[in-house]
């Protein structure tokens, strides 16, 4: 009797499953094809730049899409390191990245913790004022900031590169959204155990919001590493030039150090410098990809 009852069910499942599988698979196949096309569109210029940096300068101009491993050379990289102070630019960028990134990752969550978990007079007004700064274009703030740096005597110094924008409104908003999802019961339990308010933040909140901090860290590093407008204005001397400023003046440096340098030579060294500058970001994203995705999801929580 039991076998009789099970047979129609098994037959029905067998008859319907072949029809359902293709329907479910079609959207998945289409999505994969679309994603592969996007991947190719985004990676093709990067791969071309990396490959072309190893080609002879004349080959880059004569046959941009050509690919011959036997002609690969390191001449572009050797000449680029001789003509351009790119290592000095890396050093300045590293100093700004470590100090400014550390300030952002410490003070932005601390301010967000106050906005998310405390009640005080003018809280919403202050937070609204913080958010309003997100609407101001960067170009509007450049002249007032530059005048302030000149008054303080900070032009062409690390202070001018690090302090302005170290704790930005986006970082505070991001971390407030993440910290708002932390249960208040955890904080109350820590208070009952005699933990101080800063201890609650450091020992209870920070371990919980690590995915959000990781996502903020990746975005902060990318923004500082790729920043160009403010460093080129406030750090105009070669001694304080960051990596992006060095890259922007690379063509002038090459032609200045090598009088009569042709277009092919400049292009080869430009590609070599761009490839060297691209490697740290690629390594960073590959290493922190999982944490970055988890941080994006954590930052999407509505507080």
C-alpha positions, 0 to 999 in steps of 0.5 A: 500500500505504501509503495502504491502511494509513493509511486505517483509522487515519485513519478510526478517529481520525475516528470516535473523536474526536467521541465523546471530545471531548464527554466531555473537554469536559463536566468542563471546562465544569462546572469553569468554571461552578463557578469562575464561580459562586465568582467571582461570590460573592466579587466581588459584595460587593466590587462592591456596596460600591464602587458604593454608596460613590458613591451618595447616603446615603439611596439606599443605605438606601432601595434597596441594590441600585439602580444609577443612574449619574446620581445618583452623587456624591463626597460620601461620600468628601469627608465621610469625609476631613473626619471621619476621619483616614484618611490618617494611618492610611495613613501609620502602616500604610505605615511599619509595612508597609515596616519590618516587611515588610522585617525579615520578608523578610530574616531569615525566609529567613536563618533558614530557610537555616540550618535547611535547609542546615546541621547543628548541635546541637539543630537539630531541637529548635529548629525544633520549638520554632519550629513549636510557636509556630504552635499558640499562639492570638494571644490567649494572647500579647497580655497577655505582649507588652503587659506587655513593651511597657509595661516597655520603654516602647514603648506607642504607639510604632512599635517596639511595632507593628513588632518583635513578630511581625516574624519569625514561625514561618510565614515561617521554615517557608515559606522552609525548604520552599523553600530545601530544594529548592535543590541542595546542589551550587550551594552547594558550587560557590560555596564552592569559588569562595571565596564566604562563607556569607552571600554564598552565601545572598545571591548563590546562594540568594536568586535561586533562591527569588525565587518563594517570596519573592514569595509570602511578600511578598504574604502578609506585606503582607496580614497586616500591612495587615489586622492589627487586634487587636495595633495596637488594643491597643498603639497606642490613641492617635489619633496611632499608629492604623493604618488598620484601627484608624481604620476600626474607630472610623470610626462614632464619629468620624463621629457625634462630628464631626457631632452627630446624624449619621444611619444613612445618613450613617454607612453612606455614609462607611463604604463610602467608607472601606472602598473606599479601604482596599480599593484598595491590596490589589486593586492589589497582588494584580493586579500580583503575581498571577503571582508569588503563584501561583508562590510558592504552588507553590514553597512547596508543595515538600516539603523 
